[in-house]
Amino acid sequence: MAKIQHSAYLHRAYRSLSSISGCVFIHGLSLSENDKHILRVLERGKMHHLYIGIFGDPNSETNQATINRALQMENARRYQDLNVHFYDTASADVWGKNG
């Protein structure tokens, strides 16, 4: 958090997360303890849908931790529903290489 507050660019990006409405895609983030400041902002934000990329076996310990953390975010929302969706990162053509 200290690095974010001391960088105008990072601080602005961090603040803007709370104002996103609609949907957010998370591709390549494990939702670990290191990411909790970002997750809290998204949890309290205005978005309606959160799409989380899962890499590899969805039943692996790491992916189960990611899935459980995402579902905690969904359940923590008080004033507006947050719908969490998961997708396979291997089949998502995020960077347009298969098109």
C-alpha positions as CSV (number, residue, x, y, z in Angstrom):
1,M,0.0,0.0,0.0
2,A,2.9,2.4,0.7
3,K,4.2,2.1,-2.8
4,I,0.7,2.8,-4.2
5,Q,0.3,5.9,-2.1
6,H,3.7,7.3,-3.1
7,S,3.1,6.9,-6.8
8,A,0.6,9.2,-8.4
9,Y,0.0,6.8,-11.2
10,L,-0.6,3.7,-9.0
11,H,-2.7,5.7,-6.6
12,R,-5.0,7.0,-9.4
13,A,-5.3,3.5,-10.8
14,Y,-6.1,2.1,-7.4
15,R,-8.8,4.7,-6.7
16,S,-10.4,4.2,-10.2
17,L,-11.0,0.5,-9.4
18,S,-13.9,1.5,-7.0
19,S,-15.7,3.4,-9.7
20,I,-15.8,0.7,-12.4
21,S,-19.4,-0.4,-13.1
22,G,-20.4,-3.3,-15.3
23,C,-17.7,-6.0,-15.4
24,V,-14.1,-6.6,-14.5
25,F,-11.9,-9.4,-15.8
26,I,-9.0,-10.7,-13.7
27,H,-6.5,-12.6,-15.9
28,G,-3.3,-13.8,-14.2
29,L,-4.0,-12.8,-10.6
30,S,-4.3,-15.5,-7.9
31,L,-6.3,-13.4,-5.4
32,S,-3.7,-14.2,-2.8
33,E,-3.0,-12.3,0.5
34,N,-0.6,-10.0,-1.4
35,D,-3.6,-8.8,-3.5
36,K,-6.0,-8.1,-0.6
37,H,-5.9,-4.3,-1.0
38,I,-7.1,-4.6,-4.6
39,L,-9.7,-7.3,-3.7
40,R,-11.2,-5.1,-1.0
41,V,-11.6,-2.2,-3.4
42,L,-13.3,-4.5,-6.0
43,E,-15.4,-6.0,-3.2
44,R,-16.8,-2.6,-2.2
45,G,-17.0,-1.3,-5.8
46,K,-19.9,-0.8,-8.2
47,M,-19.3,-3.6,-10.7
48,H,-21.9,-6.2,-11.3
49,H,-19.8,-9.0,-12.7
50,L,-16.4,-10.3,-11.9
51,Y,-14.8,-12.7,-14.3
52,I,-11.8,-14.7,-12.9
53,G,-9.4,-16.6,-15.0
54,I,-8.4,-20.1,-13.8
55,F,-5.2,-21.6,-15.1
56,G,-4.9,-25.4,-15.2
57,D,-6.8,-27.8,-13.0
58,P,-9.7,-26.1,-11.3
59,N,-9.4,-28.6,-8.4
60,S,-5.8,-27.8,-7.6
61,E,-5.0,-26.3,-4.2
62,T,-4.1,-22.9,-5.7
63,N,-7.1,-22.6,-7.9
64,Q,-9.4,-23.7,-5.1
65,A,-8.0,-20.9,-2.9
66,T,-8.6,-18.5,-5.8
67,I,-12.2,-19.7,-6.3
68,N,-12.9,-19.6,-2.5
69,R,-11.6,-16.0,-2.3
70,A,-13.7,-14.9,-5.2
71,L,-16.8,-16.4,-3.7
72,Q,-16.0,-14.6,-0.4
73,M,-16.0,-11.4,-2.4
74,E,-19.4,-12.3,-3.9
75,N,-20.8,-13.0,-0.4
76,A,-19.3,-9.8,1.1
77,R,-21.2,-7.5,-1.2
78,R,-24.0,-5.8,0.8
79,Y,-25.8,-3.2,-1.3
80,Q,-25.5,-4.5,-4.8
81,D,-25.1,-8.0,-6.2
82,L,-21.7,-9.1,-7.4
83,N,-21.9,-12.1,-9.7
84,V,-18.6,-14.0,-9.9
85,H,-17.8,-16.1,-13.0
86,F,-14.8,-18.3,-13.8
87,Y,-13.2,-18.9,-17.1
88,D,-10.4,-21.1,-18.4
89,T,-7.4,-18.9,-19.2
90,A,-6.0,-21.5,-21.6
91,S,-9.0,-21.0,-23.9
92,A,-9.5,-17.3,-23.5
93,D,-7.9,-15.4,-26.4
94,V,-7.2,-12.3,-24.3
95,W,-4.3,-11.1,-26.4
96,G,-5.9,-11.9,-29.8
97,K,-3.3,-14.4,-30.9
98,N,-5.8,-16.9,-32.2
99,G,-7.9,-14.5,-34.1
